[in-house]
């Protein structure tokens, strides 16, 4: 039974930035490394009707969520690359995630394509960022939509949270609908 005090939009809460530490770095890097397998296991044995079920009223379907994670993390990969190679502060490019979720690739391509993409992408992403120094994590990015500066460290935390946030959307739906694994 769903806990009514939990906001279904944020089942693990909103992202909370944390100060740099080696311990936190290990946790967030593991979240990045293992997200594709975690997401894949979360959708294991779902049929087409289940994949087309919204995770909450007015929310995206499971299929849209899976494709969104891939879309978002492709953008993350580019943001990390630019943040590490361009003069700081780097202005990151926002995108209309809601519009992306309505495109034909999301509607027509099976979720396993995005899962496969995430496996490859996260191998590259993890390798790129695992040995960054604290100075590299302190490089500045500017988000023009939010009109805020953030560091590469903040970006790592945000995408660690982002993956777990969407996995939780799907696992909470499975729990509420009593869908077996």
Wavefront OBJ file of the C-alpha trace (Angstrom):
o trace
v 0.000 0.000 0.000
v 1.367 3.423 -0.973
v 2.347 5.831 1.799
v 0.103 8.843 1.189
v 2.634 11.240 2.765
v 5.150 10.560 -0.025
v 4.924 12.899 -3.008
v 4.645 10.512 -6.000
v 6.612 13.007 -8.112
v 9.584 12.714 -5.718
v 9.470 9.299 -4.052
v 13.074 9.661 -2.812
v 12.748 13.389 -2.155
v 14.205 16.262 -4.144
v 17.901 16.432 -4.923
v 19.944 17.706 -1.996
v 23.469 18.926 -2.824
v 26.210 17.575 -0.568
v 29.716 18.855 0.106
v 32.642 17.124 -1.551
v 34.049 14.104 0.241
v 35.805 10.981 -0.959
v 33.097 8.853 0.652
v 30.279 10.735 -1.116
v 32.239 10.536 -4.370
v 32.345 6.709 -4.086
v 28.607 6.545 -3.438
v 27.676 8.792 -6.347
v 30.118 7.088 -8.728
v 28.611 3.714 -7.840
v 25.144 5.131 -8.523
v 26.367 6.170 -11.991
v 28.135 2.854 -12.603
v 25.221 0.635 -11.618
v 22.215 2.677 -12.782
v 21.765 0.853 -16.120
v 21.568 -2.553 -14.401
v 19.311 -1.198 -11.675
v 16.927 0.348 -14.216
v 16.986 -2.802 -16.328
v 16.110 -4.940 -13.290
v 13.307 -2.541 -12.352
v 11.529 -3.090 -15.683
v 12.229 -6.833 -15.795
v 9.263 -8.881 -17.071
v 6.951 -5.900 -17.640
v 4.614 -6.418 -20.581
v 3.614 -3.780 -23.115
v 0.499 -2.721 -21.178
v 2.577 -2.269 -18.015
v 5.265 -0.314 -19.900
v 2.499 1.990 -21.148
v 1.185 2.645 -17.634
v 1.894 6.080 -16.122
v 3.917 5.870 -12.923
v 1.487 8.365 -11.348
v -1.654 10.234 -12.388
v -0.621 12.795 -15.005
v 2.894 11.362 -15.170
v 4.897 9.686 -17.886
v 4.518 6.040 -18.746
v 7.197 3.580 -17.659
v 8.347 3.498 -21.293
v 8.673 7.296 -21.393
v 10.578 7.275 -18.100
v 13.118 4.736 -19.388
v 13.674 6.668 -22.620
v 13.833 9.925 -20.646
v 16.638 8.591 -18.454
v 18.620 7.777 -21.603
v 17.887 11.202 -23.120
v 18.780 12.994 -19.912
v 21.993 11.075 -19.352
v 23.110 11.678 -22.943
v 22.804 15.359 -22.091
v 24.645 14.743 -18.812
v 27.517 13.094 -20.663
v 27.847 16.137 -22.938
v 27.609 18.512 -19.978
v 30.414 16.702 -18.143
v 32.586 16.666 -21.279
v 32.042 20.356 -21.952
v 32.530 21.226 -18.298
v 35.881 19.479 -18.279
v 37.183 20.756 -21.613
v 35.804 24.251 -22.226
v 36.824 27.464 -20.466
v 34.945 27.830 -17.168
v 32.181 28.774 -16.636
v 30.589 26.645 -19.333
v 27.006 27.442 -20.277
v 25.105 24.167 -20.548
v 22.296 23.794 -23.022
v 18.854 23.027 -21.601
v 16.381 20.901 -23.547
v 12.617 20.445 -23.465
v 12.366 17.028 -21.810
v 8.568 16.945 -22.103
v 8.744 17.510 -25.872
v 11.489 14.878 -26.181
v 9.230 12.368 -24.373
v 6.584 12.802 -27.080
v 8.822 12.141 -30.103
v 8.455 9.033 -32.272
v 11.598 7.330 -30.989
v 10.085 7.282 -27.481
v 6.731 6.085 -28.818
v 8.034 3.435 -31.226
v 11.383 2.093 -30.020
v 11.433 -0.698 -27.411
v 12.845 0.232 -23.995
v 15.683 -2.276 -24.346
v 17.282 0.077 -26.887
v 17.557 2.811 -24.252
v 18.728 0.296 -21.642
v 21.505 -0.840 -24.005
v 22.407 2.778 -24.707
v 22.583 3.500 -20.964
v 24.908 0.547 -20.359
v 27.389 1.871 -22.929
v 26.958 5.502 -21.982
v 27.480 4.898 -18.273
v 30.659 2.892 -18.896
v 32.024 5.954 -20.710
v 30.642 8.436 -18.170
v 31.986 6.525 -15.168
v 35.420 6.209 -16.757
v 35.498 9.922 -17.593
v 34.697 11.111 -14.070
v 35.941 8.440 -11.656
v 39.433 9.871 -11.237
v 38.609 13.586 -11.298
v 40.332 15.713 -8.712
v 38.490 17.982 -6.326
v 39.682 20.940 -8.437
v 38.118 19.381 -11.526
v 34.885 18.747 -9.633
v 34.905 22.447 -8.676
v 34.766 23.610 -12.310
v 31.756 25.870 -12.872
v 28.806 25.345 -15.192
v 26.044 27.874 -15.804
v 22.445 26.740 -16.333
v 20.732 29.504 -18.359
v 17.167 28.292 -17.720
v 17.650 28.252 -13.964
v 20.051 31.214 -14.072
v 22.316 29.443 -11.591
v 25.890 28.281 -11.411
v 26.724 24.735 -10.421
v 29.883 22.679 -10.225
v 30.735 19.415 -11.889
v 30.451 17.974 -8.365
v 26.847 19.205 -8.221
v 26.253 17.666 -11.642
v 27.529 14.293 -10.412
v 25.195 14.418 -7.422
v 22.258 15.533 -9.518
v 22.619 12.701 -12.042
v 23.237 10.149 -9.297
v 19.949 11.287 -7.753
v 18.198 11.530 -11.135
v 18.697 7.882 -11.991
v 17.566 6.666 -8.569
v 14.616 9.082 -8.681
v 13.269 7.482 -11.868
v 14.057 3.923 -10.783
v 11.975 4.687 -7.706
v 9.094 5.930 -9.883
v 8.974 2.544 -11.573
v 9.598 0.395 -8.483
v 6.924 2.314 -6.537
v 4.452 1.748 -9.382
v 5.316 -1.963 -9.425
v 4.769 -2.141 -5.690
v 1.456 -0.244 -5.812
v 0.179 -2.355 -8.723
v 1.534 -5.573 -7.164
v 3.417 -6.468 -10.339
v 5.776 -9.349 -9.688
v 9.362 -9.340 -10.897
l 1 2 3 4 5 6 7 8 9 10 11 12 13 14 15 16 17 18 19 20 21 22 23 24 25 26 27 28 29 30 31 32 33 34 35 36 37 38 39 40 41 42 43 44 45 46 47 48 49 50 51 52 53 54 55 56 57 58 59 60 61 62 63 64 65 66 67 68 69 70 71 72 73 74 75 76 77 78 79 80 81 82 83 84 85 86 87 88 89 90 91 92 93 94 95 96 97 98 99 100 101 102 103 104 105 106 107 108 109 110 111 112 113 114 115 116 117 118 119 120 121 122 123 124 125 126 127 128 129 130 131 132 133 134 135 136 137 138 139 140 141 142 143 144 145 146 147 148 149 150 151 152 153 154 155 156 157 158 159 160 161 162 163 164 165 166 167 168 169 170 171 172 173 174 175 176 177 178 179 180 181
